[in-house]
Amino acid sequence: MIPACVLVLAKAPVPGCVKTRLCPQATPEQAAAIAAAALLDTLDAVRASGARGLLALSGAPEEAVRAGELAGALRTVTVFGQRGTGLAERIAHAHADAAELVPGAPVLQIGMDTPQVSPALLADSGARLHREPAVLGPADDGGWWALGLRDPLHAKAITGVPMSTSDTCTHTRAALRESGVAPGALPALSDVDTMAEARAVAALIPRSRFAAEVRGCR
């Protein structure tokens, strides 16, 4: 039995390119610093979960905030570029690329928007893919924070799902079921798009890099 991989889909935290909805409460530089901290905390959780980490990255990490620290973290995971035009297409391609990199392994895919995710939750969610064909973790805004697939190629079922809407999770679940894959439910998490969400998540992980950057915006 091949252990599940954790696949992180992320943007390089370059000012003006990430977390723009945190502005104007944060400057573009502060928003990128928050994104960098979120990504670093997420990669820490992946490493501590014991799973093999994969990172589908867009953008130029050498231009990112905390580029030196990020370069060190990237050495702990297998990094490859994102492919596709829209988010749903990039997600499907990332799952397919993960299947080529680690043949036969289930894939649990997350983003960089839930730095509060724990190593235990990642490990437990990945382990469920040996008992269930898929798992889906709803986000409080109607999207989802995690998509796990025993066969990563089933991600192609969601390429027509509109992303970043209040019913993305509902449509994703329906698309998977229509393709013959019924996803089990993971715990709901709040992802970070607005400053109010950032402050709420920071309160859950007060000793994290993420929380420190959010406090710096006050």
N, C-alpha and C positions, 0 to 999 in steps of 0.2 A: 504494500500500500504506500503510494507516494504522498508525502505530506503536502498540504495546500500551500501555495505561494500567496503572498500579499502583494498586490499590484497597486502602486500609488500613481494616480494621474495628477500631474501638477504643471503649473507654469513657473518658469524662473522668476523669482521675486524682483523684478526690475521696476523702478519707480515709473509711474504712469501707465504700467501694463497690467498690474494686478490690484485687486481689492479697491477699485476706484469708487465703489459705493461707500467706502469708509470716509471719503472726502465729502464735504470740507471740514468735518470734525477733525480729521487727520490730514496732514499734508501728503502729497504723493510719496514722498520719502518715508514718512511714518507708516503709511499704508503698506508700502513694500517691506518695511522692517517687520511689521506685524505678520505679513505673509511669510517672510523668511523664517520667523520664529515658529509659526504654525507648521511649516514644512519640516524644520529641524526636529520639533517635538514629535511630529508624526513618524519620522524616520527612526527616532529613538524607540518609539513604541513598537514599530515593526521589528527592529533588531531584538528588543527584549522579549518579544513574543516567541522567538525561536524559529519563526518561519523564514523561508528564503524571501528576500525582498527584491521586488522589481519596481523600477520607476520609469513611467512613460512621461517624458519631459518635453515641454515646448519652450522656446525662448533660449536666451544665451545666459547660462549660469555664471559666466565670467563677468557679466555686467550687473549681476544681482547685488542687492544689499547682503552683507555678511558673506561675500563670495568665498573668502578663505575658509570659513567654518563650513559653508555648504560643500565646498570641494572635498573636505574631509569626510562629511556624511555620505556623499555620493559614492565614495569608495566602499561603503558597506552594502551597497545594493547594485544590481545589474541595471544599467541605464540604457534606454533606447529612446529614439525620437517618436513623437506622435505623428500619426498619419490621418488624413481625412479633412473634410471641410467644416462640418458641424460637430458639435460636442458628441452627439449620439454616434456618429460615424467614427470619431476618434476613439470612443470607448470600445466599440466593436473591434476596431483594428488593434487596439492595445491588448484585448483579450486574445485575439488571434496570434499576435506576436508573442505573447506570453506562452501560448500553447506550443509554439515552435521552440522557444528557449528552454522550456521545461516540459518535455513531452509526457503526457499522462497525468500531470499534476492538476488538481482542482485549483481555481484561482479566485481569491477574494479581492475584489477591487474597491479601493476607497479613494478619496481625494485628499486635499491638503486643508480642508475647511473644518475638520473636526479634531483639533489638537488635543482634545480631552479624551480621545479614544485610548483605552487601556490595553496593555499587552495581553491581559487575560481575556478581554473581549475579543481581540483579534484571534487569539489562539482558539478560543471556544467556537467562534464563528467559522473559522477554517475547518475545524474538526467536524462540524456538522455536515460539511460537504461530502463526507464519507458515508453519511446516513441519508442525506437528502440531495436531490438533484440541483437545488438552488436555494439561496437565501437572499433576502432583501431587507435592508435596514432603512426604515422611513426616517426622513428628516422632519423637523417640526414645521417647516415652511411648505410642506407638500411635495418636496423632492425626496431624494434618498441619499444616504451617506455611504452605503455599502451594497455591492452586488457581488454575490458569490455564485460560481457556476462549477459544477463537477466537470462538465465539458465546456471549456471556455468558448468554443465555437458557437455555442447557443447565443452568445451576445449579439450575433447578427440579427436576432429577432427584434431588437430594440432600435434599429437604425431609423425607423419611422416615428419614434416617440419624440414629441416636443420636449425639450429640456428646459430647466429653469422656470417652470410654471407651478402653479399651486396644485396641479393634479398630475405632475410627472410620475410620482410613485404609483398612483393608481393605474396610469396608462402603461407603465413599465411592467407591473404585475400582470395586467391583462395581456400584453404582448407575449410575455413568457408563457403564460397559460395556453394561449392560442398556438404556440409552437410546441406544446406538449410538455412544458417544464413548469411545474407548480412550485413557486418559491415559498419556503418557510420564512416566518417573520423574525427579524432580529430586533433588539431593543431600539426605540427611537432615540435619536440624538439631535441636538440643535447644531446646525452648521453656521458658519460665520460669513455673513454678507454685509451687515450693517454694524455701526458702532455699538448700538444697543445689544446686538447679539454677541459682539466681541466682548463686551463687558460682562455679560451673563456667563459666557464660557470661561472667561478669565477667572471669575469667582470660583469656578469648580476646580481650577488647577492653579492656585495662587503662587506656587513656587516655580512655575514653568517659565521658559523663555517668553512664551506667548503672553502670559499675564504681565510680565515685566514691561514688554513693549506697549501693551494696552494702557498700563498705568502711566507710562511716559507721555501719553496723549492728553492727559487731564490737565 
